[in-house]
Amino acid sequence: MRHNNLLEILSKPEITVCYIKDDEVETLKVILSNCQYLESIRVWCDGEYLNEKDFLEILAKHSSKNFNELRIYYVFDGPSEIFPEELEEFLINWKNRIPRKSLSLLKNIA
């Protein structure tokens, strides 16, 4: 199932895919904490959208054990705002999760 409305998402905790297109960090935490079957998220980062570093920290801490696909969309074809050491920290945190599930990380430009 694919959903993008917060109330709709929270009323259906069995969803497997959702899209985030705002900078509401608390909304993201609520979605990740309440949707235990969530396998994939598509999120907009850049400018007025979520900060990549903040997003990855939240994802590592709050995502379900089923989560395995992350698609980051950028409005502009500019450089990523996340530093290599920040990405490395996220990947180390991800590696230590139980159960260990491979993560697909995709970058898209809109």
Gaussian input, Z-matrix of N, CA and C with variables (Angstrom, degrees):
# hf/3-21g

backbone

0 1
 N
 C     1     B1
 C     2     B2     1     A1
 N     3     B3     2     A2     1     D1
 C     4     B4     3     A3     2     D2
 C     5     B5     4     A4     3     D3
 N     6     B6     5     A5     4     D4
 C     7     B7     6     A6     5     D5
 C     8     B8     7     A7     6     D6
 N     9     B9     8     A8     7     D7
 C    10    B10     9     A9     8     D8
 C    11    B11    10    A10     9     D9
 N    12    B12    11    A11    10    D10
 C    13    B13    12    A12    11    D11
 C    14    B14    13    A13    12    D12
 N    15    B15    14    A14    13    D13
 C    16    B16    15    A15    14    D14
 C    17    B17    16    A16    15    D15
 N    18    B18    17    A17    16    D16
 C    19    B19    18    A18    17    D17
 C    20    B20    19    A19    18    D18
 N    21    B21    20    A20    19    D19
 C    22    B22    21    A21    20    D20
 C    23    B23    22    A22    21    D21
 N    24    B24    23    A23    22    D22
 C    25    B25    24    A24    23    D23
 C    26    B26    25    A25    24    D24
 N    27    B27    26    A26    25    D25
 C    28    B28    27    A27    26    D26
 C    29    B29    28    A28    27    D27
 N    30    B30    29    A29    28    D28
 C    31    B31    30    A30    29    D29
 C    32    B32    31    A31    30    D30
 N    33    B33    32    A32    31    D31
 C    34    B34    33    A33    32    D32
 C    35    B35    34    A34    33    D33
 N    36    B36    35    A35    34    D34
 C    37    B37    36    A36    35    D35
 C    38    B38    37    A37    36    D36
 N    39    B39    38    A38    37    D37
 C    40    B40    39    A39    38    D38
 C    41    B41    40    A40    39    D39
 N    42    B42    41    A41    40    D40
 C    43    B43    42    A42    41    D41
 C    44    B44    43    A43    42    D42
 N    45    B45    44    A44    43    D43
 C    46    B46    45    A45    44    D44
 C    47    B47    46    A46    45    D45
 N    48    B48    47    A47    46    D46
 C    49    B49    48    A48    47    D47
 C    50    B50    49    A49    48    D48
 N    51    B51    50    A50    49    D49
 C    52    B52    51    A51    50    D50
 C    53    B53    52    A52    51    D51
 N    54    B54    53    A53    52    D52
 C    55    B55    54    A54    53    D53
 C    56    B56    55    A55    54    D54
 N    57    B57    56    A56    55    D55
 C    58    B58    57    A57    56    D56
 C    59    B59    58    A58    57    D57
 N    60    B60    59    A59    58    D58
 C    61    B61    60    A60    59    D59
 C    62    B62    61    A61    60    D60
 N    63    B63    62    A62    61    D61
 C    64    B64    63    A63    62    D62
 C    65    B65    64    A64    63    D63
 N    66    B66    65    A65    64    D64
 C    67    B67    66    A66    65    D65
 C    68    B68    67    A67    66    D66
 N    69    B69    68    A68    67    D67
 C    70    B70    69    A69    68    D68
 C    71    B71    70    A70    69    D69
 N    72    B72    71    A71    70    D70
 C    73    B73    72    A72    71    D71
 C    74    B74    73    A73    72    D72
 N    75    B75    74    A74    73    D73
 C    76    B76    75    A75    74    D74
 C    77    B77    76    A76    75    D75
 N    78    B78    77    A77    76    D76
 C    79    B79    78    A78    77    D77
 C    80    B80    79    A79    78    D78
 N    81    B81    80    A80    79    D79
 C    82    B82    81    A81    80    D80
 C    83    B83    82    A82    81    D81
 N    84    B84    83    A83    82    D82
 C    85    B85    84    A84    83    D83
 C    86    B86    85    A85    84    D84
 N    87    B87    86    A86    85    D85
 C    88    B88    87    A87    86    D86
 C    89    B89    88    A88    87    D87
 N    90    B90    89    A89    88    D88
 C    91    B91    90    A90    89    D89
 C    92    B92    91    A91    90    D90
 N    93    B93    92    A92    91    D91
 C    94    B94    93    A93    92    D92
 C    95    B95    94    A94    93    D93
 N    96    B96    95    A95    94    D94
 C    97    B97    96    A96    95    D95
 C    98    B98    97    A97    96    D96
 N    99    B99    98    A98    97    D97
 C   100   B100    99    A99    98    D98
 C   101   B101   100   A100    99    D99
 N   102   B102   101   A101   100   D100
 C   103   B103   102   A102   101   D101
 C   104   B104   103   A103   102   D102
 N   105   B105   104   A104   103   D103
 C   106   B106   105   A105   104   D104
 C   107   B107   106   A106   105   D105
 N   108   B108   107   A107   106   D106
 C   109   B109   108   A108   107   D107
 C   110   B110   109   A109   108   D108
 N   111   B111   110   A110   109   D109
 C   112   B112   111   A111   110   D110
 C   113   B113   112   A112   111   D111
 N   114   B114   113   A113   112   D112
 C   115   B115   114   A114   113   D113
 C   116   B116   115   A115   114   D114
 N   117   B117   116   A116   115   D115
 C   118   B118   117   A117   116   D116
 C   119   B119   118   A118   117   D117
 N   120   B120   119   A119   118   D118
 C   121   B121   120   A120   119   D119
 C   122   B122   121   A121   120   D120
 N   123   B123   122   A122   121   D121
 C   124   B124   123   A123   122   D122
 C   125   B125   124   A124   123   D123
 N   126   B126   125   A125   124   D124
 C   127   B127   126   A126   125   D125
 C   128   B128   127   A127   126   D126
 N   129   B129   128   A128   127   D127
 C   130   B130   129   A129   128   D128
 C   131   B131   130   A130   129   D129
 N   132   B132   131   A131   130   D130
 C   133   B133   132   A132   131   D131
 C   134   B134   133   A133   132   D132
 N   135   B135   134   A134   133   D133
 C   136   B136   135   A135   134   D134
 C   137   B137   136   A136   135   D135
 N   138   B138   137   A137   136   D136
 C   139   B139   138   A138   137   D137
 C   140   B140   139   A139   138   D138
 N   141   B141   140   A140   139   D139
 C   142   B142   141   A141   140   D140
 C   143   B143   142   A142   141   D141
 N   144   B144   143   A143   142   D142
 C   145   B145   144   A144   143   D143
 C   146   B146   145   A145   144   D144
 N   147   B147   146   A146   145   D145
 C   148   B148   147   A147   146   D146
 C   149   B149   148   A148   147   D147
 N   150   B150   149   A149   148   D148
 C   151   B151   150   A150   149   D149
 C   152   B152   151   A151   150   D150
 N   153   B153   152   A152   151   D151
 C   154   B154   153   A153   152   D152
 C   155   B155   154   A154   153   D153
 N   156   B156   155   A155   154   D154
 C   157   B157   156   A156   155   D155
 C   158   B158   157   A157   156   D156
 N   159   B159   158   A158   157   D157
 C   160   B160   159   A159   158   D158
 C   161   B161   160   A160   159   D159
 N   162   B162   161   A161   160   D160
 C   163   B163   162   A162   161   D161
 C   164   B164   163   A163   162   D162
 N   165   B165   164   A164   163   D163
 C   166   B166   165   A165   164   D164
 C   167   B167   166   A166   165   D165
 N   168   B168   167   A167   166   D166
 C   169   B169   168   A168   167   D167
 C   170   B170   169   A169   168   D168
 N   171   B171   170   A170   169   D169
 C   172   B172   171   A171   170   D170
 C   173   B173   172   A172   171   D171
 N   174   B174   173   A173   172   D172
 C   175   B175   174   A174   173   D173
 C   176   B176   175   A175   174   D174
 N   177   B177   176   A176   175   D175
 C   178   B178   177   A177   176   D176
 C   179   B179   178   A178   177   D177
 N   180   B180   179   A179   178   D178
 C   181   B181   180   A180   179   D179
 C   182   B182   181   A181   180   D180
 N   183   B183   182   A182   181   D181
 C   184   B184   183   A183   182   D182
 C   185   B185   184   A184   183   D183
 N   186   B186   185   A185   184   D184
 C   187   B187   186   A186   185   D185
 C   188   B188   187   A187   186   D186
 N   189   B189   188   A188   187   D187
 C   190   B190   189   A189   188   D188
 C   191   B191   190   A190   189   D189
 N   192   B192   191   A191   190   D190
 C   193   B193   192   A192   191   D191
 C   194   B194   193   A193   192   D192
 N   195   B195   194   A194   193   D193
 C   196   B196   195   A195   194   D194
 C   197   B197   196   A196   195   D195
 N   198   B198   197   A197   196   D196
 C   199   B199   198   A198   197   D197
 C   200   B200   199   A199   198   D198
 N   201   B201   200   A200   199   D199
 C   202   B202   201   A201   200   D200
 C   203   B203   202   A202   201   D201
 N   204   B204   203   A203   202   D202
 C   205   B205   204   A204   203   D203
 C   206   B206   205   A205   204   D204
 N   207   B207   206   A206   205   D205
 C   208   B208   207   A207   206   D206
 C   209   B209   208   A208   207   D207
 N   210   B210   209   A209   208   D208
 C   211   B211   210   A210   209   D209
 C   212   B212   211   A211   210   D210
 N   213   B213   212   A212   211   D211
 C   214   B214   213   A213   212   D212
 C   215   B215   214   A214   213   D213
 N   216   B216   215   A215   214   D214
 C   217   B217   216   A216   215   D215
 C   218   B218   217   A217   216   D216
 N   219   B219   218   A218   217   D217
 C   220   B220   219   A219   218   D218
 C   221   B221   220   A220   219   D219
 N   222   B222   221   A221   220   D220
 C   223   B223   222   A222   221   D221
 C   224   B224   223   A223   222   D222
 N   225   B225   224   A224   223   D223
 C   226   B226   225   A225   224   D224
 C   227   B227   226   A226   225   D225
 N   228   B228   227   A227   226   D226
 C   229   B229   228   A228   227   D227
 C   230   B230   229   A229   228   D228
 N   231   B231   230   A230   229   D229
 C   232   B232   231   A231   230   D230
 C   233   B233   232   A232   231   D231
 N   234   B234   233   A233   232   D232
 C   235   B235   234   A234   233   D233
 C   236   B236   235   A235   234   D234
 N   237   B237   236   A236   235   D235
 C   238   B238   237   A237   236   D236
 C   239   B239   238   A238   237   D237
 N   240   B240   239   A239   238   D238
 C   241   B241   240   A240   239   D239
 C   242   B242   241   A241   240   D240
 N   243   B243   242   A242   241   D241
 C   244   B244   243   A243   242   D242
 C   245   B245   244   A244   243   D243
 N   246   B246   245   A245   244   D244
 C   247   B247   246   A246   245   D245
 C   248   B248   247   A247   246   D246
 N   249   B249   248   A248   247   D247
 C   250   B250   249   A249   248   D248
 C   251   B251   250   A250   249   D249
 N   252   B252   251   A251   250   D250
 C   253   B253   252   A252   251   D251
 C   254   B254   253   A253   252   D252
 N   255   B255   254   A254   253   D253
 C   256   B256   255   A255   254   D254
 C   257   B257   256   A256   255   D255
 N   258   B258   257   A257   256   D256
 C   259   B259   258   A258   257   D257
 C   260   B260   259   A259   258   D258
 N   261   B261   260   A260   259   D259
 C   262   B262   261   A261   260   D260
 C   263   B263   262   A262   261   D261
 N   264   B264   263   A263   262   D262
 C   265   B265   264   A264   263   D263
 C   266   B266   265   A265   264   D264
 N   267   B267   266   A266   265   D265
 C   268   B268   267   A267   266   D266
 C   269   B269   268   A268   267   D267
 N   270   B270   269   A269   268   D268
 C   271   B271   270   A270   269   D269
 C   272   B272   271   A271   270   D270
 N   273   B273   272   A272   271   D271
 C   274   B274   273   A273   272   D272
 C   275   B275   274   A274   273   D273
 N   276   B276   275   A275   274   D274
 C   277   B277   276   A276   275   D275
 C   278   B278   277   A277   276   D276
 N   279   B279   278   A278   277   D277
 C   280   B280   279   A279   278   D278
 C   281   B281   280   A280   279   D279
 N   282   B282   281   A281   280   D280
 C   283   B283   282   A282   281   D281
 C   284   B284   283   A283   282   D282
 N   285   B285   284   A284   283   D283
 C   286   B286   285   A285   284   D284
 C   287   B287   286   A286   285   D285
 N   288   B288   287   A287   286   D286
 C   289   B289   288   A288   287   D287
 C   290   B290   289   A289   288   D288
 N   291   B291   290   A290   289   D289
 C   292   B292   291   A291   290   D290
 C   293   B293   292   A292   291   D291
 N   294   B294   293   A293   292   D292
 C   295   B295   294   A294   293   D293
 C   296   B296   295   A295   294   D294
 N   297   B297   296   A296   295   D295
 C   298   B298   297   A297   296   D296
 C   299   B299   298   A298   297   D297
 N   300   B300   299   A299   298   D298
 C   301   B301   300   A300   299   D299
 C   302   B302   301   A301   300   D300
 N   303   B303   302   A302   301   D301
 C   304   B304   303   A303   302   D302
 C   305   B305   304   A304   303   D303
 N   306   B306   305   A305   304   D304
 C   307   B307   306   A306   305   D305
 C   308   B308   307   A307   306   D306
 N   309   B309   308   A308   307   D307
 C   310   B310   309   A309   308   D308
 C   311   B311   310   A310   309   D309
 N   312   B312   311   A311   310   D310
 C   313   B313   312   A312   311   D311
 C   314   B314   313   A313   312   D312
 N   315   B315   314   A314   313   D313
 C   316   B316   315   A315   314   D314
 C   317   B317   316   A316   315   D315
 N   318   B318   317   A317   316   D316
 C   319   B319   318   A318   317   D317
 C   320   B320   319   A319   318   D318
 N   321   B321   320   A320   319   D319
 C   322   B322   321   A321   320   D320
 C   323   B323   322   A322   321   D321
 N   324   B324   323   A323   322   D322
 C   325   B325   324   A324   323   D323
 C   326   B326   325   A325   324   D324
 N   327   B327   326   A326   325   D325
 C   328   B328   327   A327   326   D326
 C   329   B329   328   A328   327   D327

   B1=1.4496
   B2=1.5195
   B3=1.2961
   B4=1.4529
   B5=1.5131
   B6=1.3365
   B7=1.4619
   B8=1.5217
   B9=1.3248
   B10=1.4565
   B11=1.5233
   B12=1.3074
   B13=1.4474
   B14=1.5190
   B15=1.3434
   B16=1.4598
   B17=1.5174
   B18=1.3226
   B19=1.4696
   B20=1.5245
   B21=1.3073
   B22=1.4582
   B23=1.5317
   B24=1.3182
   B25=1.4615
   B26=1.5196
   B27=1.3261
   B28=1.4586
   B29=1.5240
   B30=1.3052
   B31=1.4572
   B32=1.5304
   B33=1.3241
   B34=1.4661
   B35=1.5307
   B36=1.3218
   B37=1.4660
   B38=1.5278
   B39=1.3382
   B40=1.4537
   B41=1.5346
   B42=1.3200
   B43=1.4696
   B44=1.5203
   B45=1.3110
   B46=1.4600
   B47=1.5303
   B48=1.3457
   B49=1.4656
   B50=1.5250
   B51=1.3344
   B52=1.4626
   B53=1.5238
   B54=1.3216
   B55=1.4596
   B56=1.5247
   B57=1.3118
   B58=1.4643
   B59=1.5232
   B60=1.3427
   B61=1.4609
   B62=1.5244
   B63=1.3209
   B64=1.4612
   B65=1.5201
   B66=1.3102
   B67=1.4595
   B68=1.5236
   B69=1.3062
   B70=1.4550
   B71=1.5212
   B72=1.3192
   B73=1.4535
   B74=1.5291
   B75=1.3173
   B76=1.4644
   B77=1.5324
   B78=1.3119
   B79=1.4621
   B80=1.5250
   B81=1.3021
   B82=1.4584
   B83=1.5268
   B84=1.3195
   B85=1.4711
   B86=1.5224
   B87=1.3329
   B88=1.4674
   B89=1.5301
   B90=1.3055
   B91=1.4653
   B92=1.5249
   B93=1.3195
   B94=1.4601
   B95=1.5217
   B96=1.3184
   B97=1.4674
   B98=1.5226
   B99=1.3256
   B100=1.4604
   B101=1.5267
   B102=1.2878
   B103=1.4640
   B104=1.5285
   B105=1.3178
   B106=1.4632
   B107=1.5258
   B108=1.3307
   B109=1.4598
   B110=1.5238
   B111=1.3180
   B112=1.4629
   B113=1.5277
   B114=1.3167
   B115=1.4619
   B116=1.5126
   B117=1.3300
   B118=1.4593
   B119=1.5258
   B120=1.3100
   B121=1.4650
   B122=1.5237
   B123=1.3148
   B124=1.4613
   B125=1.5172
   B126=1.2915
   B127=1.4570
   B128=1.5253
   B129=1.3293
   B130=1.4534
   B131=1.5224
   B132=1.3149
   B133=1.4622
   B134=1.5161
   B135=1.3073
   B136=1.4605
   B137=1.5193
   B138=1.2790
   B139=1.4536
   B140=1.5083
   B141=1.3257
   B142=1.4654
   B143=1.5279
   B144=1.3069
   B145=1.4587
   B146=1.5252
   B147=1.3086
   B148=1.4546
   B149=1.5262
   B150=1.3068
   B151=1.4505
   B152=1.5257
   B153=1.3280
   B154=1.4619
   B155=1.5354
   B156=1.3070
   B157=1.4622
   B158=1.5287
   B159=1.3183
   B160=1.4641
   B161=1.5226
   B162=1.3132
   B163=1.4537
   B164=1.5285
   B165=1.3197
   B166=1.4599
   B167=1.5257
   B168=1.3301
   B169=1.4688
   B170=1.5249
   B171=1.3222
   B172=1.4647
   B173=1.5231
   B174=1.3039
   B175=1.4553
   B176=1.5324
   B177=1.3200
   B178=1.4630
   B179=1.5261
   B180=1.3184
   B181=1.4646
   B182=1.5258
   B183=1.3227
   B184=1.4579
   B185=1.5252
   B186=1.3160
   B187=1.4637
   B188=1.5262
   B189=1.3190
   B190=1.4651
   B191=1.5226
   B192=1.3096
   B193=1.4639
   B194=1.5227
   B195=1.3299
   B196=1.4623
   B197=1.5239
   B198=1.3158
   B199=1.4642
   B200=1.5253
   B201=1.3498
   B202=1.4634
   B203=1.5275
   B204=1.3406
   B205=1.4632
   B206=1.5181
   B207=1.3099
   B208=1.4590
   B209=1.5188
   B210=1.3353
   B211=1.4669
   B212=1.5206
   B213=1.3166
   B214=1.4582
   B215=1.5206
   B216=1.3303
   B217=1.4534
   B218=1.5214
   B219=1.3145
   B220=1.4580
   B221=1.5212
   B222=1.3227
   B223=1.4587
   B224=1.5178
   B225=1.3081
   B226=1.4567
   B227=1.5155
   B228=1.3107
   B229=1.4578
   B230=1.5227
   B231=1.3099
   B232=1.4510
   B233=1.5177
   B234=1.3173
   B235=1.4630
   B236=1.5301
   B237=1.2993
   B238=1.4573
   B239=1.5250
   B240=1.3302
   B241=1.4608
   B242=1.5237
   B243=1.3123
   B244=1.4540
   B245=1.5287
   B246=1.3041
   B247=1.4539
   B248=1.5252
   B249=1.3253
   B250=1.4706
   B251=1.5307
   B252=1.3214
   B253=1.4704
   B254=1.5348
   B255=1.3351
   B256=1.4674
   B257=1.5312
   B258=1.3125
   B259=1.4626
   B260=1.5281
   B261=1.3082
   B262=1.4643
   B263=1.5302
   B264=1.3325
   B265=1.4653
   B266=1.5299
   B267=1.3318
   B268=1.4592
   B269=1.5294
   B270=1.3289
   B271=1.4652
   B272=1.5282
   B273=1.3147
   B274=1.4690
   B275=1.5226
   B276=1.3349
   B277=1.4655
   B278=1.5235
   B279=1.3221
   B280=1.4647
   B281=1.5254
   B282=1.3088
   B283=1.4634
   B284=1.5318
   B285=1.3131
   B286=1.4563
   B287=1.5291
   B288=1.3222
   B289=1.4674
   B290=1.5231
   B291=1.3220
   B292=1.4618
   B293=1.5267
   B294=1.3103
   B295=1.4479
   B296=1.5279
   B297=1.2796
   B298=1.4655
   B299=1.5166
   B300=1.2920
   B301=1.4547
   B302=1.5142
   B303=1.3022
   B304=1.4631
   B305=1.5209
   B306=1.3012
   B307=1.4588
   B308=1.5062
   B309=1.3227
   B310=1.4584
   B311=1.5185
   B312=1.3103
   B313=1.4649
   B314=1.5123
   B315=1.3421
   B316=1.4541
   B317=1.5239
   B318=1.3138
   B319=1.4694
   B320=1.5190
   B321=1.3244
   B322=1.4666
   B323=1.5128
   B324=1.3047
   B325=1.4538
   B326=1.5172
   B327=1.3468
   B328=1.4668
   B329=1.5114
   A1=109.68
   A2=117.68
   A3=122.10
   A4=109.11
   A5=116.50
   A6=121.93
   A7=109.38
   A8=116.17
   A9=119.00
   A10=112.81
   A11=118.97
   A12=122.47
   A13=108.36
   A14=118.67
   A15=122.19
   A16=112.66
   A17=118.18
   A18=120.00
   A19=111.26
   A20=116.02
   A21=120.48
   A22=109.98
   A23=116.56
   A24=121.49
   A25=110.76
   A26=116.42
   A27=120.09
   A28=112.62
   A29=117.89
   A30=120.02
   A31=111.56
   A32=116.81
   A33=121.47
   A34=109.17
   A35=117.37
   A36=119.90
   A37=113.93
   A38=117.41
   A39=120.27
   A40=112.89
   A41=118.52
   A42=120.23
   A43=110.51
   A44=115.57
   A45=120.39
   A46=113.01
   A47=117.70
   A48=121.47
   A49=109.29
   A50=117.70
   A51=119.63
   A52=110.04
   A53=115.42
   A54=123.49
   A55=108.67
   A56=117.24
   A57=122.24
   A58=106.80
   A59=115.98
   A60=118.97
   A61=110.76
   A62=116.76
   A63=119.33
   A64=108.40
   A65=116.89
   A66=119.61
   A67=111.93
   A68=117.41
   A69=121.81
   A70=111.28
   A71=115.50
   A72=121.96
   A73=110.87
   A74=117.49
   A75=120.89
   A76=111.12
   A77=116.95
   A78=120.86
   A79=109.61
   A80=116.44
   A81=121.27
   A82=111.10
   A83=117.47
   A84=121.21
   A85=110.92
   A86=116.69
   A87=121.11
   A88=109.98
   A89=117.25
   A90=121.15
   A91=110.01
   A92=117.24
   A93=120.37
   A94=111.98
   A95=116.99
   A96=120.75
   A97=112.98
   A98=117.72
   A99=121.28
   A100=114.94
   A101=117.32
   A102=120.37
   A103=109.23
   A104=115.56
   A105=121.34
   A106=114.20
   A107=117.83
   A108=120.61
   A109=112.32
   A110=116.10
   A111=120.28
   A112=110.04
   A113=115.46
   A114=121.64
   A115=112.41
   A116=116.26
   A117=120.04
   A118=110.15
   A119=114.84
   A120=119.60
   A121=108.19
   A122=114.52
   A123=121.39
   A124=105.94
   A125=116.27
   A126=120.39
   A127=110.51
   A128=114.75
   A129=121.10
   A130=108.12
   A131=116.43
   A132=122.54
   A133=107.10
   A134=116.98
   A135=121.46
   A136=108.14
   A137=117.11
   A138=122.03
   A139=115.34
   A140=116.68
   A141=122.82
   A142=113.25
   A143=117.97
   A144=121.60
   A145=110.70
   A146=116.99
   A147=122.03
   A148=112.83
   A149=115.10
   A150=122.21
   A151=107.49
   A152=117.43
   A153=121.15
   A154=112.88
   A155=116.27
   A156=120.26
   A157=110.63
   A158=117.02
   A159=120.85
   A160=110.84
   A161=115.47
   A162=119.80
   A163=111.50
   A164=117.39
   A165=120.26
   A166=111.96
   A167=117.52
   A168=120.65
   A169=110.91
   A170=116.26
   A171=121.01
   A172=110.41
   A173=116.38
   A174=120.67
   A175=111.11
   A176=117.45
   A177=120.97
   A178=111.72
   A179=117.21
   A180=121.15
   A181=113.67
   A182=118.61
   A183=121.29
   A184=116.01
   A185=119.27
   A186=118.83
   A187=111.38
   A188=115.60
   A189=121.78
   A190=110.74
   A191=115.25
   A192=120.43
   A193=111.74
   A194=117.82
   A195=122.17
   A196=113.36
   A197=116.69
   A198=120.96
   A199=111.02
   A200=116.04
   A201=118.53
   A202=115.47
   A203=118.92
   A204=118.96
   A205=110.93
   A206=114.53
   A207=121.58
   A208=108.33
   A209=115.04
   A210=120.68
   A211=107.43
   A212=115.57
   A213=120.97
   A214=107.63
   A215=115.26
   A216=121.57
   A217=109.22
   A218=115.96
   A219=122.62
   A220=108.90
   A221=115.54
   A222=120.06
   A223=110.13
   A224=116.48
   A225=121.83
   A226=109.86
   A227=116.19
   A228=121.30
   A229=109.35
   A230=115.93
   A231=120.72
   A232=110.24
   A233=115.79
   A234=119.08
   A235=110.52
   A236=114.95
   A237=120.93
   A238=108.21
   A239=115.66
   A240=119.86
   A241=111.85
   A242=117.24
   A243=120.20
   A244=109.17
   A245=115.70
   A246=121.24
   A247=109.92
   A248=117.65
   A249=120.28
   A250=113.33
   A251=118.01
   A252=119.78
   A253=111.70
   A254=117.50
   A255=120.88
   A256=110.56
   A257=115.82
   A258=119.87
   A259=109.75
   A260=116.66
   A261=120.81
   A262=110.96
   A263=117.28
   A264=121.30
   A265=110.59
   A266=116.86
   A267=120.93
   A268=110.49
   A269=116.86
   A270=120.10
   A271=112.04
   A272=117.27
   A273=120.69
   A274=109.77
   A275=117.02
   A276=120.44
   A277=110.91
   A278=116.16
   A279=119.97
   A280=110.27
   A281=116.24
   A282=121.29
   A283=111.51
   A284=117.29
   A285=121.99
   A286=113.73
   A287=117.42
   A288=120.46
   A289=110.91
   A290=115.15
   A291=120.67
   A292=106.25
   A293=121.70
   A294=124.66
   A295=110.48
   A296=114.39
   A297=119.49
   A298=109.23
   A299=114.70
   A300=121.34
   A301=107.12
   A302=117.74
   A303=120.74
   A304=109.78
   A305=115.67
   A306=121.71
   A307=109.82
   A308=116.77
   A309=122.08
   A310=107.28
   A311=116.75
   A312=122.74
   A313=107.69
   A314=116.81
   A315=122.15
   A316=110.31
   A317=116.62
   A318=122.62
   A319=108.08
   A320=116.01
   A321=121.85
   A322=109.76
   A323=116.48
   A324=121.65
   A325=108.15
   A326=114.53
   A327=119.40
   A328=111.41
   D1=145.30
   D2=177.46
   D3=-121.31
   D4=129.78
   D5=-177.53
   D6=-139.81
   D7=154.50
   D8=175.82
   D9=-139.07
   D10=1.32
   D11=178.11
   D12=-99.34
   D13=127.33
   D14=-174.21
   D15=-56.19
   D16=-47.23
   D17=-179.45
   D18=-62.88
   D19=-39.92
   D20=178.48
   D21=-65.00
   D22=-41.75
   D23=179.08
   D24=-61.45
   D25=-49.15
   D26=-176.51
   D27=-69.56
   D28=-23.77
   D29=178.45
   D30=-81.50
   D31=-9.47
   D32=-179.52
   D33=-132.16
   D34=76.97
   D35=-175.82
   D36=-65.94
   D37=-7.10
   D38=179.85
   D39=-85.61
   D40=1.75
   D41=-178.99
   D42=-59.44
   D43=152.24
   D44=-179.03
   D45=-114.95
   D46=-17.66
   D47=-178.66
   D48=-138.96
   D49=136.95
   D50=171.54
   D51=-144.60
   D52=162.76
   D53=-179.27
   D54=-116.73
   D55=136.72
   D56=176.90
   D57=-121.15
   D58=125.51
   D59=-177.09
   D60=-134.72
   D61=33.50
   D62=174.89
   D63=-140.44
   D64=-177.54
   D65=-176.46
   D66=-106.13
   D67=25.86
   D68=-177.73
   D69=-84.25
   D70=95.64
   D71=-179.20
   D72=-62.18
   D73=-41.78
   D74=-178.95
   D75=-65.81
   D76=-36.23
   D77=176.64
   D78=-61.73
   D79=-43.80
   D80=179.01
   D81=-61.08
   D82=-44.07
   D83=178.53
   D84=-60.28
   D85=-42.72
   D86=-179.85
   D87=-62.95
   D88=-44.93
   D89=-179.64
   D90=-62.31
   D91=-48.92
   D92=-177.55
   D93=-64.76
   D94=-36.64
   D95=-179.01
   D96=-74.63
   D97=-30.28
   D98=-174.49
   D99=-97.05
   D100=-17.70
   D101=-176.73
   D102=-107.51
   D103=82.60
   D104=-173.18
   D105=-71.60
   D106=-12.22
   D107=177.55
   D108=-98.92
   D109=1.71
   D110=-177.10
   D111=-61.63
   D112=122.73
   D113=-179.17
   D114=-106.85
   D115=-24.87
   D116=-172.08
   D117=-145.33
   D118=144.52
   D119=175.05
   D120=-137.56
   D121=141.01
   D122=175.16
   D123=-115.32
   D124=122.23
   D125=-173.12
   D126=-130.96
   D127=144.02
   D128=176.28
   D129=-94.11
   D130=128.53
   D131=175.35
   D132=-125.63
   D133=149.71
   D134=179.71
   D135=125.94
   D136=142.25
   D137=172.09
   D138=44.97
   D139=-109.99
   D140=-175.53
   D141=-80.73
   D142=-5.18
   D143=-178.87
   D144=-94.43
   D145=-167.58
   D146=-177.92
   D147=-59.88
   D148=146.62
   D149=172.88
   D150=-80.33
   D151=131.08
   D152=-176.05
   D153=-57.35
   D154=-46.79
   D155=-177.19
   D156=-61.66
   D157=-48.36
   D158=178.31
   D159=-59.71
   D160=-44.13
   D161=-179.14
   D162=-60.16
   D163=-47.61
   D164=-178.10
   D165=-64.61
   D166=-36.75
   D167=176.48
   D168=-62.25
   D169=-45.63
   D170=179.50
   D171=-64.36
   D172=-42.96
   D173=-179.35
   D174=-60.64
   D175=-44.69
   D176=-179.58
   D177=-64.20
   D178=-33.75
   D179=-176.52
   D180=-87.26
   D181=-32.57
   D182=-167.89
   D183=-115.27
   D184=-7.93
   D185=-175.84
   D186=-76.38
   D187=155.24
   D188=-177.85
   D189=-75.60
   D190=166.23
   D191=179.38
   D192=-67.52
   D193=-16.75
   D194=179.05
   D195=-83.56
   D196=-14.95
   D197=-173.29
   D198=-65.02
   D199=133.05
   D200=-179.22
   D201=-151.24
   D202=1.48
   D203=179.97
   D204=-139.21
   D205=128.41
   D206=178.95
   D207=-125.62
   D208=125.80
   D209=174.21
   D210=-118.58
   D211=119.88
   D212=178.25
   D213=-105.11
   D214=125.41
   D215=178.84
   D216=-105.47
   D217=140.30
   D218=178.30
   D219=-120.74
   D220=140.50
   D221=178.58
   D222=-73.01
   D223=-39.25
   D224=-177.22
   D225=-114.39
   D226=154.59
   D227=178.05
   D228=-87.76
   D229=53.09
   D230=179.91
   D231=-100.16
   D232=179.00
   D233=179.87
   D234=-69.78
   D235=150.97
   D236=175.66
   D237=-63.64
   D238=146.89
   D239=179.79
   D240=-93.22
   D241=3.64
   D242=179.43
   D243=-98.38
   D244=136.59
   D245=-179.34
   D246=-82.99
   D247=152.12
   D248=-179.51
   D249=-54.34
   D250=-38.69
   D251=-179.59
   D252=-68.67
   D253=-29.24
   D254=176.16
   D255=-71.17
   D256=-40.45
   D257=176.75
   D258=-66.03
   D259=-40.56
   D260=177.91
   D261=-60.69
   D262=-43.05
   D263=178.25
   D264=-60.20
   D265=-43.68
   D266=177.66
   D267=-60.33
   D268=-46.51
   D269=-177.75
   D270=-65.49
   D271=-34.91
   D272=175.55
   D273=-65.49
   D274=-45.49
   D275=177.00
   D276=-60.43
   D277=-39.78
   D278=-179.61
   D279=-65.53
   D280=-40.48
   D281=-178.92
   D282=-61.29
   D283=-31.22
   D284=-177.04
   D285=-84.97
   D286=0.50
   D287=179.73
   D288=-73.03
   D289=154.30
   D290=175.63
   D291=-124.87
   D292=130.05
   D293=-5.18
   D294=-75.55
   D295=157.84
   D296=179.83
   D297=-82.49
   D298=117.78
   D299=179.06
   D300=-127.37
   D301=134.81
   D302=178.91
   D303=-60.55
   D304=147.21
   D305=179.74
   D306=-111.37
   D307=129.52
   D308=171.71
   D309=-95.24
   D310=121.70
   D311=-179.00
   D312=-117.81
   D313=114.01
   D314=-176.34
   D315=-120.32
   D316=136.40
   D317=177.89
   D318=-109.58
   D319=127.25
   D320=179.62
   D321=-125.65
   D322=146.31
   D323=177.26
   D324=-115.45
   D325=126.75
   D326=-177.01
   D327=-90.23

